[in-house]
Amino acid sequence: MQIPRGNVFFENQSLPYDDINTLYGNLEQQGFTGFVKIDNSPVEDYLFFSHGQFIRALEREDQQYKVLTRARVLNKIKSDVPTSVYVLDSSMSNVLSYSFSFQQLYRNVEVRKKEFKKIRDQLETDEHTGILTLNGRDHGSYVLLCDRGRIVYNNLVAHFGQIMCGVDEVNRFLESISKAGAQLNVYAEKAVEIEAKKREAEERLERVKALLAKTQTGLFVKEDVVSVDEALVREWGVRAGSSFGVELELADGTLVTVKCQTAKKLGAYVAIPAKLMKRIGLRDGDPLSVQPIM
């Protein structure tokens, strides 16, 4: 599933981290609504906004979307990357920001107006939110968005990029497929399931903790095992005394996966063996993010 483009503000401009970070701040100040797409190969990252407020960050890899923190998206940028900015209205930006939860409900189904109405009625009954793509034999490809089963319309414009939203335009298209038909794909999820997946994603992100690096030395220190405070381990829901994995994210976005154990009185520090500190380029007091692998 591809996230459809909105109106192009600019597209595929190669930008470094500093410029993208500045762009982010400018979009907030200007009350921007839409999304930024960053082609940070082999993945694509998306930052969604509504009236200047950040909504959600997504990463797309192998046709799958997952929720990331905003900092994680920006920190991954190591060099100039193709960047695009697309304008939407608020309802569209919100719908697309839920793409991480969508599943394919209909695949290449041949429909005419009557069949399409039945599917729309079912989507509305089940309160699905998502993306509908219609490939008409004689009329090209169109994208519609639905919010809790209802088509997202805009009274001022006919299209936002690939998304058709004008009432008259949608009705004309539906009339046009009455005879020739169209091929329908639907990517969506029920509202109640979206909320559950949203809570799960937010809880996962809440487990990401900002800590400071601290060199760990001693005769019995294992080179590949770090230590965090026992209070944090309890907060993560990990059994005290057990060994588990954690992911360290350095300030430049580098990710390091290591084993972890519980320690006392570490507070806001993560104790890292001296050899590992040197290998990954950390010094005492350097900031990093830590999250359990669960």
PEGI-V299231 format. One record per residue. RES is the residue in one letter. SS is DSSP state (helix for helix, strand for strand, loop for the rest). BURIAL is + if it has 24 or more other C-alpha atoms within 12 Angstrom, else -. D_CENTER is the distance of its C-alpha to the mean C-alpha in Angstrom with 1 decimal. Layout:
RES/SS/BURIAL/D_CENTER + RES/SS/BURIAL/D_CENTER
//
This chain:
M/loop/+/13.4 + Q/loop/+/12.7 + I/loop/+/11.0 + P/loop/+/14.3 + R/loop/+/15.4 + G/loop/+/16.8 + N/strand/+/19.9 + V/strand/-/20.0 + F/strand/-/20.5 + F/strand/-/20.6 + E/strand/-/19.3 + N/strand/-/19.2 + Q/strand/-/20.8 + S/strand/-/21.0 + L/strand/+/20.2 + P/loop/-/20.6 + Y/helix/+/18.6 + D/helix/-/21.1 + D/helix/-/20.8 + I/helix/+/17.0 + N/helix/+/17.3 + T/helix/-/20.2 + L/helix/+/18.4 + Y/helix/+/15.7 + G/helix/-/18.7 + N/helix/-/20.5 + L/helix/+/17.9 + E/helix/+/18.0 + Q/helix/-/21.7 + Q/loop/-/22.1 + G/loop/-/20.3 + F/loop/+/17.9 + T/loop/+/16.1 + G/strand/+/13.6 + F/strand/+/10.9 + V/strand/+/11.2 + K/strand/+/10.6 + I/strand/+/11.5 + D/strand/+/13.2 + N/loop/+/13.4 + S/loop/-/15.3 + P/loop/-/15.0 + V/loop/-/11.2 + E/strand/+/9.4 + D/strand/+/6.9 + Y/strand/+/6.0 + L/strand/+/7.2 + F/strand/+/8.5 + F/strand/+/12.0 + S/strand/+/14.9 + H/loop/-/18.3 + G/loop/+/17.3 + Q/strand/+/15.3 + F/strand/+/11.8 + I/strand/+/9.7 + R/strand/+/6.1 + A/strand/+/3.9 + L/strand/+/1.2 + E/strand/+/4.6 + R/strand/+/7.2 + E/strand/-/10.5 + D/loop/-/13.5 + Q/loop/-/12.3 + Q/strand/-/9.8 + Y/strand/+/6.1 + K/strand/+/5.0 + V/strand/+/3.9 + L/strand/+/5.6 + T/loop/+/8.3 + R/helix/+/9.1 + A/helix/+/12.1 + R/helix/+/10.7 + V/helix/+/9.1 + L/helix/+/12.5 + N/helix/+/14.6 + K/loop/+/13.8 + I/loop/+/15.6 + K/loop/-/19.1 + S/loop/-/20.7 + D/loop/-/20.6 + V/strand/+/17.7 + P/strand/+/17.6 + T/strand/+/15.7 + S/strand/+/15.6 + V/strand/+/15.4 + Y/strand/+/15.7 + V/strand/+/17.3 + L/loop/+/16.8 + D/loop/+/18.4 + S/helix/+/16.8 + S/helix/+/16.8 + M/helix/+/15.1 + S/helix/+/12.2 + N/helix/+/11.9 + V/helix/+/12.2 + L/helix/+/9.6 + S/loop/+/6.9 + Y/loop/+/8.0 + S/helix/+/7.6 + F/helix/+/6.3 + S/helix/+/9.8 + F/loop/+/11.9 + Q/strand/+/14.8 + Q/strand/+/17.5 + L/strand/+/20.4 + Y/strand/+/22.7 + R/strand/-/23.2 + N/strand/-/25.6 + V/strand/-/27.8 + E/strand/+/30.7 + V/strand/+/31.1 + R/loop/+/33.5 + K/helix/+/33.4 + K/helix/-/34.9 + E/helix/-/32.5 + F/helix/+/29.5 + K/helix/-/30.7 + K/helix/-/31.0 + I/helix/+/27.4 + R/helix/+/26.4 + D/helix/-/28.7 + Q/helix/-/27.2 + L/helix/+/23.6 + E/helix/-/25.0 + T/helix/-/27.0 + D/loop/-/24.2 + E/loop/+/21.9 + H/strand/+/19.1 + T/strand/+/16.2 + G/strand/+/14.8 + I/strand/+/15.7 + L/strand/+/19.3 + T/strand/+/20.7 + L/strand/+/24.4 + N/strand/+/26.4 + G/strand/+/29.9 + R/loop/-/32.8 + D/loop/-/34.4 + H/loop/-/31.7 + G/strand/-/28.8 + S/strand/-/25.1 + Y/strand/+/23.4 + V/strand/+/20.2 + L/strand/+/20.3 + L/strand/+/17.8 + C/strand/+/18.9 + D/strand/+/18.3 + R/loop/+/20.1 + G/loop/+/22.0 + R/strand/+/23.2 + I/strand/+/22.7 + V/loop/+/21.1 + Y/loop/+/24.0 + N/loop/+/24.8 + N/loop/-/28.4 + L/loop/-/28.5 + V/loop/-/27.0 + A/loop/+/27.1 + H/strand/+/23.9 + F/strand/+/20.7 + G/loop/+/20.4 + Q/loop/+/19.9 + I/strand/+/19.6 + M/strand/+/23.1 + C/loop/+/23.6 + G/loop/-/27.3 + V/helix/-/29.5 + D/helix/-/32.3 + E/helix/-/30.2 + V/helix/+/28.5 + N/helix/-/31.9 + R/helix/-/33.6 + F/helix/+/31.1 + L/helix/+/31.6 + E/helix/-/35.4 + S/helix/-/35.1 + I/helix/+/33.6 + S/helix/-/36.4 + K/helix/-/38.6 + A/helix/-/36.6 + G/loop/+/33.7 + A/strand/+/30.1 + Q/strand/+/27.6 + L/strand/+/24.8 + N/strand/+/21.4 + V/strand/+/19.3 + Y/strand/+/15.7 + A/strand/+/15.4 + E/strand/+/15.7 + K/strand/+/18.3 + A/helix/+/17.6 + V/helix/-/18.9 + E/helix/-/16.7 + I/helix/+/13.5 + E/helix/-/14.9 + A/helix/-/15.7 + K/helix/-/12.3 + K/helix/+/10.8 + R/helix/-/13.8 + E/helix/-/13.4 + A/helix/+/9.9 + E/helix/-/11.4 + E/helix/-/14.5 + R/helix/-/13.1 + L/helix/+/11.7 + E/helix/-/15.2 + R/loop/+/16.8 + V/loop/+/15.8 + K/strand/+/19.1 + A/strand/+/20.4 + L/strand/+/23.7 + L/strand/+/26.5 + A/strand/+/28.0 + K/strand/+/31.6 + T/strand/+/33.9 + Q/strand/+/35.3 + T/loop/-/38.8 + G/loop/-/41.5 + L/loop/-/43.4 + F/loop/-/41.2 + V/loop/-/37.8 + K/loop/-/35.7 + E/loop/+/34.0 + D/loop/+/30.8 + V/strand/+/30.4 + V/strand/+/29.0 + S/strand/+/29.8 + V/strand/+/28.1 + D/strand/+/29.8 + E/helix/+/30.8 + A/helix/-/29.5 + L/helix/+/25.9 + V/helix/+/26.5 + R/helix/-/27.7 + E/helix/-/24.7 + W/helix/+/22.5 + G/loop/-/24.8 + V/loop/+/26.3 + R/loop/-/30.0 + A/loop/-/32.1 + G/loop/-/33.9 + S/loop/-/31.5 + S/loop/-/29.9 + F/strand/+/26.2 + G/strand/+/23.5 + V/strand/+/21.3 + E/strand/+/18.8 + L/strand/+/19.9 + E/strand/+/17.7 + L/strand/+/20.2 + A/loop/+/20.1 + D/loop/+/19.6 + G/loop/+/16.5 + T/loop/-/18.8 + L/strand/-/18.0 + V/strand/+/21.1 + T/strand/-/21.6 + V/strand/+/24.9 + K/strand/+/26.9 + C/strand/+/27.4 + Q/strand/+/30.2 + T/strand/+/31.2 + A/strand/+/33.5 + K/loop/-/35.3 + K/loop/-/35.2 + L/loop/+/32.4 + G/loop/-/30.7 + A/loop/+/27.9 + Y/strand/+/28.6 + V/strand/+/27.6 + A/strand/+/30.7 + I/strand/+/30.3 + P/strand/+/33.4 + A/helix/+/35.0 + K/helix/-/34.7 + L/helix/+/31.0 + M/helix/+/30.7 + K/helix/-/32.6 + R/helix/-/30.8 + I/helix/+/27.3 + G/loop/-/28.8 + L/loop/+/28.6 + R/loop/+/31.2 + D/loop/-/32.1 + G/loop/-/30.2 + D/loop/+/27.1 + P/strand/+/23.8 + L/strand/+/21.2 + S/strand/+/18.4 + V/strand/+/19.3 + Q/strand/+/17.7 + P/strand/+/19.5 + I/loop/-/18.8 + M/loop/-/19.3
//
